[in-house]
Structures are given as C-alpha cells and as structure tokens.
Amino acid sequence: MIELTLPTMTCGHCVRTVTETVKQVDGQATLQIDLASHQVRIESTQPAAAFTAALTEEGYAPA
C-alpha cells in the first residue's frame, strides 16, 4: 500500500487527473482518494517512485 499526501489536489478535476495518472502507471492499480485530507492510497505492484514521478509531472507533487 502506497500512501501519498497531495496538497495541490483540491477539487473533483484534480481527483480525476490523479486517478488517470495512477492508471497510466499501473492499469491494475486500485486507489482510494480522500479529497478533504488530500490523501491518496494506491494498491499496486509498481514502486512508489513511479507514482511520485508521474504525479509530480502532472503538478501534484507529494508532500
């Protein structure tokens, strides 16, 4: 389980972008997003660094 805090994830559009980005890294990944706390939990066999890099590129750098 990968847990990330994304301070710049603030709206529904952000949630959609984060979801699409995670799915691009691993199409089989499952994720839970808590918009209020800016938390993302990702269940995947891919390394956390792959998600961190992809999300940072999209403007959602983990804190």
mmCIF file as Biopython writes it, N, C-alpha, C and O atoms, coordinates in Angstrom:
data_model
#
loop_
_atom_site.group_PDB
_atom_site.id
_atom_site.type_symbol
_atom_site.label_atom_id
_atom_site.label_alt_id
_atom_site.label_comp_id
_atom_site.label_asym_id
_atom_site.label_entity_id
_atom_site.label_seq_id
_atom_site.pdbx_PDB_ins_code
_atom_site.Cartn_x
_atom_site.Cartn_y
_atom_site.Cartn_z
_atom_site.occupancy
_atom_site.B_iso_or_equiv
_atom_site.auth_seq_id
_atom_site.auth_asym_id
_atom_site.pdbx_PDB_model_num
ATOM 1   N N  . MET A ? 1  ? 0.841   -1.178 0.000   1.0 0.0 1  A 1 
ATOM 2   C CA . MET A ? 1  ? 0.000   0.000  0.000   1.0 0.0 1  A 1 
ATOM 3   C C  . MET A ? 1  ? 0.889   1.246  0.000   1.0 0.0 1  A 1 
ATOM 4   O O  . MET A ? 1  ? 1.766   1.396  0.851   1.0 0.0 1  A 1 
ATOM 5   N N  . ILE A ? 2  ? 0.653   2.118  -0.949  1.0 0.0 2  A 1 
ATOM 6   C CA . ILE A ? 2  ? 1.393   3.375  -1.062  1.0 0.0 2  A 1 
ATOM 7   C C  . ILE A ? 2  ? 0.464   4.491  -0.591  1.0 0.0 2  A 1 
ATOM 8   O O  . ILE A ? 2  ? -0.655  4.619  -1.088  1.0 0.0 2  A 1 
ATOM 9   N N  . GLU A ? 3  ? 0.915   5.286  0.349   1.0 0.0 3  A 1 
ATOM 10  C CA . GLU A ? 3  ? 0.115   6.393  0.844   1.0 0.0 3  A 1 
ATOM 11  C C  . GLU A ? 3  ? 0.834   7.694  0.540   1.0 0.0 3  A 1 
ATOM 12  O O  . GLU A ? 3  ? 1.995   7.880  0.903   1.0 0.0 3  A 1 
ATOM 13  N N  . LEU A ? 4  ? 0.124   8.593  -0.134  1.0 0.0 4  A 1 
ATOM 14  C CA . LEU A ? 4  ? 0.703   9.880  -0.510  1.0 0.0 4  A 1 
ATOM 15  C C  . LEU A ? 4  ? -0.215  11.010 -0.066  1.0 0.0 4  A 1 
ATOM 16  O O  . LEU A ? 4  ? -1.435  10.854 -0.028  1.0 0.0 4  A 1 
ATOM 17  N N  . THR A ? 5  ? 0.382   12.149 0.271   1.0 0.0 5  A 1 
ATOM 18  C CA . THR A ? 5  ? -0.372  13.360 0.542   1.0 0.0 5  A 1 
ATOM 19  C C  . THR A ? 5  ? -0.090  14.321 -0.607  1.0 0.0 5  A 1 
ATOM 20  O O  . THR A ? 5  ? 1.063   14.655 -0.882  1.0 0.0 5  A 1 
ATOM 21  N N  . LEU A ? 6  ? -1.157  14.763 -1.274  1.0 0.0 6  A 1 
ATOM 22  C CA . LEU A ? 6  ? -1.024  15.649 -2.424  1.0 0.0 6  A 1 
ATOM 23  C C  . LEU A ? 6  ? -1.681  16.996 -2.091  1.0 0.0 6  A 1 
ATOM 24  O O  . LEU A ? 6  ? -2.877  17.168 -2.327  1.0 0.0 6  A 1 
ATOM 25  N N  . PRO A ? 7  ? -0.919  17.948 -1.547  1.0 0.0 7  A 1 
ATOM 26  C CA . PRO A ? 7  ? -1.503  19.220 -1.106  1.0 0.0 7  A 1 
ATOM 27  C C  . PRO A ? 7  ? -2.214  20.000 -2.206  1.0 0.0 7  A 1 
ATOM 28  O O  . PRO A ? 7  ? -3.146  20.750 -1.915  1.0 0.0 7  A 1 
ATOM 29  N N  . THR A ? 8  ? -1.801  19.843 -3.458  1.0 0.0 8  A 1 
ATOM 30  C CA . THR A ? 8  ? -2.418  20.613 -4.542  1.0 0.0 8  A 1 
ATOM 31  C C  . THR A ? 8  ? -3.665  19.942 -5.118  1.0 0.0 8  A 1 
ATOM 32  O O  . THR A ? 8  ? -4.284  20.485 -6.033  1.0 0.0 8  A 1 
ATOM 33  N N  . MET A ? 9  ? -4.039  18.784 -4.604  1.0 0.0 9  A 1 
ATOM 34  C CA . MET A ? 9  ? -5.274  18.108 -5.041  1.0 0.0 9  A 1 
ATOM 35  C C  . MET A ? 9  ? -6.440  18.711 -4.242  1.0 0.0 9  A 1 
ATOM 36  O O  . MET A ? 9  ? -6.626  18.398 -3.066  1.0 0.0 9  A 1 
ATOM 37  N N  . THR A ? 10 ? -7.216  19.577 -4.898  1.0 0.0 10 A 1 
ATOM 38  C CA . THR A ? 10 ? -8.219  20.345 -4.161  1.0 0.0 10 A 1 
ATOM 39  C C  . THR A ? 10 ? -9.638  20.263 -4.711  1.0 0.0 10 A 1 
ATOM 40  O O  . THR A ? 10 ? -10.556 20.817 -4.106  1.0 0.0 10 A 1 
ATOM 41  N N  . CYS A ? 11 ? -9.845  19.585 -5.843  1.0 0.0 11 A 1 
ATOM 42  C CA . CYS A ? 11 ? -11.189 19.582 -6.433  1.0 0.0 11 A 1 
ATOM 43  C C  . CYS A ? 11 ? -11.446 18.283 -7.194  1.0 0.0 11 A 1 
ATOM 44  O O  . CYS A ? 11 ? -10.571 17.423 -7.296  1.0 0.0 11 A 1 
ATOM 45  N N  . GLY A ? 12 ? -12.641 18.160 -7.716  1.0 0.0 12 A 1 
ATOM 46  C CA . GLY A ? 12 ? -13.021 16.972 -8.471  1.0 0.0 12 A 1 
ATOM 47  C C  . GLY A ? 12 ? -12.169 16.762 -9.712  1.0 0.0 12 A 1 
ATOM 48  O O  . GLY A ? 12 ? -11.844 15.627 -10.061 1.0 0.0 12 A 1 
ATOM 49  N N  . HIS A ? 13 ? -11.806 17.848 -10.376 1.0 0.0 13 A 1 
ATOM 50  C CA . HIS A ? 13 ? -10.950 17.737 -11.559 1.0 0.0 13 A 1 
ATOM 51  C C  . HIS A ? 13 ? -9.595  17.163 -11.162 1.0 0.0 13 A 1 
ATOM 52  O O  . HIS A ? 13 ? -9.034  16.332 -11.876 1.0 0.0 13 A 1 
ATOM 53  N N  . CYS A ? 14 ? -9.070  17.612 -10.015 1.0 0.0 14 A 1 
ATOM 54  C CA . CYS A ? 14 ? -7.797  17.085 -9.509  1.0 0.0 14 A 1 
ATOM 55  C C  . CYS A ? 14 ? -7.895  15.577 -9.266  1.0 0.0 14 A 1 
ATOM 56  O O  . CYS A ? 14 ? -6.995  14.818 -9.628  1.0 0.0 14 A 1 
ATOM 57  N N  . VAL A ? 15 ? -8.993  15.160 -8.651  1.0 0.0 15 A 1 
ATOM 58  C CA . VAL A ? 15 ? -9.200  13.736 -8.362  1.0 0.0 15 A 1 
ATOM 59  C C  . VAL A ? 15 ? -9.189  12.941 -9.663  1.0 0.0 15 A 1 
ATOM 60  O O  . VAL A ? 15 ? -8.574  11.877 -9.731  1.0 0.0 15 A 1 
ATOM 61  N N  . ARG A ? 16 ? -9.854  13.439 -10.682 1.0 0.0 16 A 1 
ATOM 62  C CA . ARG A ? 16 ? -9.904  12.755 -11.975 1.0 0.0 16 A 1 
ATOM 63  C C  . ARG A ? 16 ? -8.500  12.665 -12.589 1.0 0.0 16 A 1 
ATOM 64  O O  . ARG A ? 16 ? -8.115  11.617 -13.109 1.0 0.0 16 A 1 
ATOM 65  N N  . THR A ? 17 ? -7.747  13.751 -12.528 1.0 0.0 17 A 1 
ATOM 66  C CA . THR A ? 17 ? -6.396  13.753 -13.088 1.0 0.0 17 A 1 
ATOM 67  C C  . THR A ? 17 ? -5.486  12.794 -12.337 1.0 0.0 17 A 1 
ATOM 68  O O  . THR A ? 17 ? -4.727  12.046 -12.953 1.0 0.0 17 A 1 
ATOM 69  N N  . VAL A ? 18 ? -5.558  12.811 -11.003 1.0 0.0 18 A 1 
ATOM 70  C CA . VAL A ? 18 ? -4.744  11.900 -10.192 1.0 0.0 18 A 1 
ATOM 71  C C  . VAL A ? 18 ? -5.104  10.449 -10.515 1.0 0.0 18 A 1 
ATOM 72  O O  . VAL A ? 18 ? -4.219  9.607  -10.670 1.0 0.0 18 A 1 
ATOM 73  N N  . THR A ? 19 ? -6.397  10.162 -10.616 1.0 0.0 19 A 1 
ATOM 74  C CA . THR A ? 19 ? -6.850  8.802  -10.934 1.0 0.0 19 A 1 
ATOM 75  C C  . THR A ? 19 ? -6.305  8.364  -12.288 1.0 0.0 19 A 1 
ATOM 76  O O  . THR A ? 19 ? -5.779  7.258  -12.415 1.0 0.0 19 A 1 
ATOM 77  N N  . GLU A ? 20 ? -6.425  9.217  -13.294 1.0 0.0 20 A 1 
ATOM 78  C CA . GLU A ? 20 ? -5.941  8.871  -14.639 1.0 0.0 20 A 1 
ATOM 79  C C  . GLU A ? 20 ? -4.428  8.676  -14.640 1.0 0.0 20 A 1 
ATOM 80  O O  . GLU A ? 20 ? -3.917  7.787  -15.321 1.0 0.0 20 A 1 
ATOM 81  N N  . THR A ? 21 ? -3.719  9.493  -13.889 1.0 0.0 21 A 1 
ATOM 82  C CA . THR A ? 21 ? -2.254  9.383  -13.822 1.0 0.0 21 A 1 
ATOM 83  C C  . THR A ? 21 ? -1.843  8.063  -13.185 1.0 0.0 21 A 1 
ATOM 84  O O  . THR A ? 21 ? -0.947  7.383  -13.683 1.0 0.0 21 A 1 
ATOM 85  N N  . VAL A ? 22 ? -2.491  7.704  -12.092 1.0 0.0 22 A 1 
ATOM 86  C CA . VAL A ? 22 ? -2.193  6.424  -11.427 1.0 0.0 22 A 1 
ATOM 87  C C  . VAL A ? 22 ? -2.468  5.270  -12.380 1.0 0.0 22 A 1 
ATOM 88  O O  . VAL A ? 22 ? -1.674  4.333  -12.459 1.0 0.0 22 A 1 
ATOM 89  N N  . LYS A ? 23 ? -3.576  5.324  -13.100 1.0 0.0 23 A 1 
ATOM 90  C CA . LYS A ? 23 ? -3.930  4.243  -14.025 1.0 0.0 23 A 1 
ATOM 91  C C  . LYS A ? 23 ? -2.958  4.153  -15.196 1.0 0.0 23 A 1 
ATOM 92  O O  . LYS A ? 23 ? -2.769  3.074  -15.756 1.0 0.0 23 A 1 
ATOM 93  N N  . GLN A ? 24 ? -2.335  5.280  -15.576 1.0 0.0 24 A 1 
ATOM 94  C CA . GLN A ? 24 ? -1.328  5.239  -16.643 1.0 0.0 24 A 1 
ATOM 95  C C  . GLN A ? 24 ? -0.076  4.505  -16.174 1.0 0.0 24 A 1 
ATOM 96  O O  . GLN A ? 24 ? 0.568   3.807  -16.956 1.0 0.0 24 A 1 
ATOM 97  N N  . VAL A ? 25 ? 0.265   4.661  -14.904 1.0 0.0 25 A 1 
ATOM 98  C CA . VAL A ? 25 ? 1.435   3.970  -14.359 1.0 0.0 25 A 1 
ATOM 99  C C  . VAL A ? 25 ? 1.138   2.486  -14.195 1.0 0.0 25 A 1 
ATOM 100 O O  . VAL A ? 25 ? 1.968   1.637  -14.521 1.0 0.0 25 A 1 
ATOM 101 N N  . ASP A ? 26 ? -0.067  2.178  -13.681 1.0 0.0 26 A 1 
ATOM 102 C CA . ASP A ? 26 ? -0.460  0.784  -13.463 1.0 0.0 26 A 1 
ATOM 103 C C  . ASP A ? 26 ? -1.966  0.673  -13.660 1.0 0.0 26 A 1 
ATOM 104 O O  . ASP A ? 26 ? -2.746  1.075  -12.797 1.0 0.0 26 A 1 
ATOM 105 N N  . GLY A ? 27 ? -2.360  0.134  -14.785 1.0 0.0 27 A 1 
ATOM 106 C CA . GLY A ? 27 ? -3.770  -0.018 -15.103 1.0 0.0 27 A 1 
ATOM 107 C C  . GLY A ? 27 ? -4.530  -0.922 -14.153 1.0 0.0 27 A 1 
ATOM 108 O O  . GLY A ? 27 ? -5.758  -0.867 -14.085 1.0 0.0 27 A 1 
ATOM 109 N N  . GLN A ? 28 ? -3.802  -1.761 -13.414 1.0 0.0 28 A 1 
ATOM 110 C CA . GLN A ? 28 ? -4.435  -2.679 -12.467 1.0 0.0 28 A 1 
ATOM 111 C C  . GLN A ? 28 ? -4.483  -2.117 -11.042 1.0 0.0 28 A 1 
ATOM 112 O O  . GLN A ? 28 ? -5.022  -2.755 -10.137 1.0 0.0 28 A 1 
ATOM 113 N N  . ALA A ? 29 ? -3.929  -0.944 -10.850 1.0 0.0 29 A 1 
ATOM 114 C CA . ALA A ? 29 ? -3.877  -0.348 -9.507  1.0 0.0 29 A 1 
ATOM 115 C C  . ALA A ? 29 ? -5.275  -0.008 -9.012  1.0 0.0 29 A 1 
ATOM 116 O O  . ALA A ? 29 ? -6.152  0.364  -9.792  1.0 0.0 29 A 1 
ATOM 117 N N  . THR A ? 30 ? -5.468  -0.142 -7.707  1.0 0.0 30 A 1 
ATOM 118 C CA . THR A ? 30 ? -6.697  0.338  -7.079  1.0 0.0 30 A 1 
ATOM 119 C C  . THR A ? 30 ? -6.299  1.512  -6.197  1.0 0.0 30 A 1 
ATOM 120 O O  . THR A ? 30 ? -5.222  1.524  -5.601  1.0 0.0 30 A 1 
ATOM 121 N N  . LEU A ? 31 ? -7.185  2.497  -6.123  1.0 0.0 31 A 1 
ATOM 122 C CA . LEU A ? 31 ? -6.844  3.634  -5.301  1.0 0.0 31 A 1 
ATOM 123 C C  . LEU A ? 31 ? -8.044  4.160  -4.546  1.0 0.0 31 A 1 
ATOM 124 O O  . LEU A ? 31 ? -9.191  4.030  -4.973  1.0 0.0 31 A 1 
ATOM 125 N N  . GLN A ? 32 ? -7.742  4.753  -3.419  1.0 0.0 32 A 1 
ATOM 126 C CA . GLN A ? 32 ? -8.740  5.410  -2.581  1.0 0.0 32 A 1 
ATOM 127 C C  . GLN A ? 32 ? -8.263  6.841  -2.413  1.0 0.0 32 A 1 
ATOM 128 O O  . GLN A ? 32 ? -7.100  7.088  -2.092  1.0 0.0 32 A 1 
ATOM 129 N N  . ILE A ? 33 ? -9.177  7.783  -2.635  1.0 0.0 33 A 1 
ATOM 130 C CA . ILE A ? 33 ? -8.826  9.193  -2.524  1.0 0.0 33 A 1 
ATOM 131 C C  . ILE A ? 33 ? -9.713  9.846  -1.485  1.0 0.0 33 A 1 
ATOM 132 O O  . ILE A ? 33 ? -10.935 9.701  -1.512  1.0 0.0 33 A 1 
ATOM 133 N N  . ASP A ? 34 ? -9.082  10.572 -0.564  1.0 0.0 34 A 1 
ATOM 134 C CA . ASP A ? 34 ? -9.800  11.378 0.415   1.0 0.0 34 A 1 
ATOM 135 C C  . ASP A ? 34 ? -9.451  12.832 0.116   1.0 0.0 34 A 1 
ATOM 136 O O  . ASP A ? 34 ? -8.411  13.336 0.539   1.0 0.0 34 A 1 
ATOM 137 N N  . LEU A ? 35 ? -10.342 13.499 -0.623  1.0 0.0 35 A 1 
ATOM 138 C CA . LEU A ? 35 ? -10.069 14.857 -1.079  1.0 0.0 35 A 1 
ATOM 139 C C  . LEU A ? 35 ? -9.890  15.823 0.097   1.0 0.0 35 A 1 
ATOM 140 O O  . LEU A ? 35 ? -9.018  16.691 0.059   1.0 0.0 35 A 1 
ATOM 141 N N  . ALA A ? 36 ? -10.703 15.674 1.127   1.0 0.0 36 A 1 
ATOM 142 C CA . ALA A ? 36 ? -10.651 16.596 2.268   1.0 0.0 36 A 1 
ATOM 143 C C  . ALA A ? 36 ? -9.280  16.610 2.943   1.0 0.0 36 A 1 
ATOM 144 O O  . ALA A ? 36 ? -8.809  17.663 3.372   1.0 0.0 36 A 1 
ATOM 145 N N  . SER A ? 37 ? -8.643  15.445 3.037   1.0 0.0 37 A 1 
ATOM 146 C CA . SER A ? 37 ? -7.331  15.368 3.690   1.0 0.0 37 A 1 
ATOM 147 C C  . SER A ? 37 ? -6.181  15.297 2.683   1.0 0.0 37 A 1 
ATOM 148 O O  . SER A ? 37 ? -5.019  15.188 3.073   1.0 0.0 37 A 1 
ATOM 149 N N  . HIS A ? 38 ? -6.504  15.357 1.390   1.0 0.0 38 A 1 
ATOM 150 C CA . HIS A ? 38 ? -5.509  15.312 0.304   1.0 0.0 38 A 1 
ATOM 151 C C  . HIS A ? 38 ? -4.738  13.996 0.281   1.0 0.0 38 A 1 
ATOM 152 O O  . HIS A ? 38 ? -3.601  13.956 -0.190  1.0 0.0 38 A 1 
ATOM 153 N N  . GLN A ? 39 ? -5.343  12.919 0.784   1.0 0.0 39 A 1 
ATOM 154 C CA . GLN A ? 39 ? -4.677  11.619 0.868   1.0 0.0 39 A 1 
ATOM 155 C C  . GLN A ? 39 ? -5.046  10.725 -0.318  1.0 0.0 39 A 1 
ATOM 156 O O  . GLN A ? 39 ? -6.189  10.704 -0.775  1.0 0.0 39 A 1 
ATOM 157 N N  . VAL A ? 40 ? -4.054  9.998  -0.795  1.0 0.0 40 A 1 
ATOM 158 C CA . VAL A ? 40 ? -4.258  9.000  -1.849  1.0 0.0 40 A 1 
ATOM 159 C C  . VAL A ? 40 ? -3.609  7.712  -1.364  1.0 0.0 40 A 1 
ATOM 160 O O  . VAL A ? 40 ? -2.457  7.709  -0.930  1.0 0.0 40 A 1 
ATOM 161 N N  . ARG A ? 41 ? -4.359  6.619  -1.442  1.0 0.0 41 A 1 
ATOM 162 C CA . ARG A ? 41 ? -3.823  5.298  -1.121  1.0 0.0 41 A 1 
ATOM 163 C C  . ARG A ? 41 ? -3.873  4.476  -2.401  1.0 0.0 41 A 1 
ATOM 164 O O  . ARG A ? 41 ? -4.920  4.361  -3.038  1.0 0.0 41 A 1 
ATOM 165 N N  . ILE A ? 42 ? -2.748  3.915  -2.765  1.0 0.0 42 A 1 
ATOM 166 C CA . ILE A ? 42 ? -2.625  3.163  -4.010  1.0 0.0 42 A 1 
ATOM 167 C C  . ILE A ? 42 ? -2.184  1.743  -3.686  1.0 0.0 42 A 1 
ATOM 168 O O  . ILE A ? 42 ? -1.201  1.531  -2.976  1.0 0.0 42 A 1 
ATOM 169 N N  . GLU A ? 43 ? -2.916  0.785  -4.208  1.0 0.0 43 A 1 
ATOM 170 C CA . GLU A ? 43 ? -2.538  -0.631 -4.090  1.0 0.0 43 A 1 
ATOM 171 C C  . GLU A ? 43 ? -1.994  -1.054 -5.451  1.0 0.0 43 A 1 
ATOM 172 O O  . GLU A ? 43 ? -2.735  -1.118 -6.432  1.0 0.0 43 A 1 
ATOM 173 N N  . SER A ? 44 ? -0.694  -1.343 -5.503  1.0 0.0 44 A 1 
ATOM 174 C CA . SER A ? 44 ? -0.057  -1.654 -6.780  1.0 0.0 44 A 1 
ATOM 175 C C  . SER A ? 44 ? 1.228   -2.428 -6.552  1.0 0.0 44 A 1 
ATOM 176 O O  . SER A ? 44 ? 1.809   -2.389 -5.468  1.0 0.0 44 A 1 
ATOM 177 N N  . THR A ? 45 ? 1.663   -3.129 -7.585  1.0 0.0 45 A 1 
ATOM 178 C CA . THR A ? 45 ? 2.949   -3.816 -7.543  1.0 0.0 45 A 1 
ATOM 179 C C  . THR A ? 45 ? 4.071   -2.901 -8.027  1.0 0.0 45 A 1 
ATOM 180 O O  . THR A ? 45 ? 5.247   -3.242 -7.899  1.0 0.0 45 A 1 
ATOM 181 N N  . GLN A ? 46 ? 3.718   -1.749 -8.579  1.0 0.0 46 A 1 
ATOM 182 C CA . GLN A ? 46 ? 4.718   -0.791 -9.058  1.0 0.0 46 A 1 
ATOM 183 C C  . GLN A ? 46 ? 5.347   -0.061 -7.861  1.0 0.0 46 A 1 
ATOM 184 O O  . GLN A ? 46 ? 4.715   0.063  -6.812  1.0 0.0 46 A 1 
ATOM 185 N N  . PRO A ? 47 ? 6.572   0.416  -8.014  1.0 0.0 47 A 1 
ATOM 186 C CA . PRO A ? 47 ? 7.221   1.139  -6.910  1.0 0.0 47 A 1 
ATOM 187 C C  . PRO A ? 47 ? 6.589   2.521  -6.691  1.0 0.0 47 A 1 
ATOM 188 O O  . PRO A ? 47 ? 6.073   3.137  -7.623  1.0 0.0 47 A 1 
ATOM 189 N N  . ALA A ? 48 ? 6.640   2.984  -5.463  1.0 0.0 48 A 1 
ATOM 190 C CA . ALA A ? 48 ? 6.078   4.294  -5.124  1.0 0.0 48 A 1 
ATOM 191 C C  . ALA A ? 48 ? 6.710   5.398  -5.962  1.0 0.0 48 A 1 
ATOM 192 O O  . ALA A ? 48 ? 6.040   6.364  -6.328  1.0 0.0 48 A 1 
ATOM 193 N N  . ALA A ? 49 ? 7.991   5.258  -6.266  1.0 0.0 49 A 1 
ATOM 194 C CA . ALA A ? 49 ? 8.696   6.282  -7.038  1.0 0.0 49 A 1 
ATOM 195 C C  . ALA A ? 49 ? 8.067   6.501  -8.414  1.0 0.0 49 A 1 
ATOM 196 O O  . ALA A ? 49 ? 8.075   7.621  -8.924  1.0 0.0 49 A 1 
ATOM 197 N N  . ALA A ? 50 ? 7.531   5.458  -9.011  1.0 0.0 50 A 1 
ATOM 198 C CA . ALA A ? 50 ? 6.898   5.599  -10.324 1.0 0.0 50 A 1 
ATOM 199 C C  . ALA A ? 50 ? 5.661   6.495  -10.233 1.0 0.0 50 A 1 
ATOM 200 O O  . ALA A ? 50 ? 5.424   7.327  -11.109 1.0 0.0 50 A 1 
ATOM 201 N N  . PHE A ? 51 ? 4.877   6.319  -9.168  1.0 0.0 51 A 1 
ATOM 202 C CA . PHE A ? 51 ? 3.691   7.152  -8.982  1.0 0.0 51 A 1 
ATOM 203 C C  . PHE A ? 51 ? 4.076   8.577  -8.609  1.0 0.0 51 A 1 
ATOM 204 O O  . PHE A ? 51 ? 3.479   9.535  -9.100  1.0 0.0 51 A 1 
ATOM 205 N N  . THR A ? 52 ? 5.072   8.715  -7.742  1.0 0.0 52 A 1 
ATOM 206 C CA . THR A ? 52 ? 5.533   10.042 -7.326  1.0 0.0 52 A 1 
ATOM 207 C C  . THR A ? 52 ? 6.003   10.850 -8.532  1.0 0.0 52 A 1 
ATOM 208 O O  . THR A ? 52 ? 5.655   12.022 -8.670  1.0 0.0 52 A 1 
ATOM 209 N N  . ALA A ? 53 ? 6.784   10.232 -9.396  1.0 0.0 53 A 1 
ATOM 210 C CA . ALA A ? 53 ? 7.307   10.922 -10.577 1.0 0.0 53 A 1 
ATOM 211 C C  . ALA A ? 53 ? 6.177   11.337 -11.520 1.0 0.0 53 A 1 
ATOM 212 O O  . ALA A ? 53 ? 6.153   12.467 -12.006 1.0 0.0 53 A 1 
ATOM 213 N N  . ALA A ? 54 ? 5.247   10.425 -11.775 1.0 0.0 54 A 1 
ATOM 214 C CA . ALA A ? 54 ? 4.146   10.723 -12.695 1.0 0.0 54 A 1 
ATOM 215 C C  . ALA A ? 54 ? 3.234   11.811 -12.131 1.0 0.0 54 A 1 
ATOM 216 O O  . ALA A ? 54 ? 2.814   12.707 -12.862 1.0 0.0 54 A 1 
ATOM 217 N N  . LEU A ? 55 ? 2.928   11.739 -10.845 1.0 0.0 55 A 1 
ATOM 218 C CA . LEU A ? 55 ? 2.059   12.741 -10.229 1.0 0.0 55 A 1 
ATOM 219 C C  . LEU A ? 55 ? 2.749   14.102 -10.168 1.0 0.0 55 A 1 
ATOM 220 O O  . LEU A ? 55 ? 2.103   15.130 -10.371 1.0 0.0 55 A 1 
ATOM 221 N N  . THR A ? 56 ? 4.035   14.120 -9.893  1.0 0.0 56 A 1 
ATOM 222 C CA . THR A ? 56 ? 4.784   15.383 -9.865  1.0 0.0 56 A 1 
ATOM 223 C C  . THR A ? 56 ? 4.768   16.033 -11.237 1.0 0.0 56 A 1 
ATOM 224 O O  . THR A ? 56 ? 4.613   17.249 -11.353 1.0 0.0 56 A 1 
ATOM 225 N N  . GLU A ? 57 ? 4.927   15.223 -12.274 1.0 0.0 57 A 1 
ATOM 226 C CA . GLU A ? 57 ? 4.899   15.742 -13.644 1.0 0.0 57 A 1 
ATOM 227 C C  . GLU A ? 57 ? 3.554   16.383 -13.970 1.0 0.0 57 A 1 
ATOM 228 O O  . GLU A ? 57 ? 3.490   17.331 -14.753 1.0 0.0 57 A 1 
ATOM 229 N N  . GLU A ? 58 ? 2.483   15.870 -13.374 1.0 0.0 58 A 1 
ATOM 230 C CA . GLU A ? 58 ? 1.142   16.413 -13.600 1.0 0.0 58 A 1 
ATOM 231 C C  . GLU A ? 58 ? 0.822   17.605 -12.689 1.0 0.0 58 A 1 
ATOM 232 O O  . GLU A ? 58 ? -0.246  18.206 -12.802 1.0 0.0 58 A 1 
ATOM 233 N N  . GLY A ? 59 ? 1.744   17.940 -11.792 1.0 0.0 59 A 1 
ATOM 234 C CA . GLY A ? 59 ? 1.541   19.091 -10.924 1.0 0.0 59 A 1 
ATOM 235 C C  . GLY A ? 59 ? 1.020   18.743 -9.538  1.0 0.0 59 A 1 
ATOM 236 O O  . GLY A ? 59 ? 0.557   19.615 -8.803  1.0 0.0 59 A 1 
ATOM 237 N N  . TYR A ? 60 ? 1.098   17.462 -9.182  1.0 0.0 60 A 1 
ATOM 238 C CA . TYR A ? 60 ? 0.609   17.006 -7.871  1.0 0.0 60 A 1 
ATOM 239 C C  . TYR A ? 60 ? 1.755   16.351 -7.091  1.0 0.0 60 A 1 
ATOM 240 O O  . TYR A ? 60 ? 1.728   15.154 -6.807  1.0 0.0 60 A 1 
ATOM 241 N N  . ALA A ? 61 ? 2.743   17.151 -6.759  1.0 0.0 61 A 1 
ATOM 242 C CA . ALA A ? 61 ? 3.914   16.633 -6.044  1.0 0.0 61 A 1 
ATOM 243 C C  . ALA A ? 61 ? 3.532   16.239 -4.628  1.0 0.0 61 A 1 
ATOM 244 O O  . ALA A ? 61 ? 2.971   17.051 -3.892  1.0 0.0 61 A 1 
ATOM 245 N N  . PRO A ? 62 ? 3.825   15.008 -4.236  1.0 0.0 62 A 1 
ATOM 246 C CA . PRO A ? 62 ? 3.532   14.569 -2.875  1.0 0.0 62 A 1 
ATOM 247 C C  . PRO A ? 62 ? 4.342   15.376 -1.853  1.0 0.0 62 A 1 
ATOM 248 O O  . PRO A ? 62 ? 5.489   15.754 -2.095  1.0 0.0 62 A 1 
ATOM 249 N N  . ALA A ? 63 ? 3.710   15.623 -0.714  1.0 0.0 63 A 1 
ATOM 250 C CA . ALA A ? 63 ? 4.394   16.346 0.369   1.0 0.0 63 A 1 
ATOM 251 C C  . ALA A ? 63 ? 5.083   15.360 1.286   1.0 0.0 63 A 1 
ATOM 252 O O  . ALA A ? 63 ? 5.716   15.764 2.262   1.0 0.0 63 A 1 
#
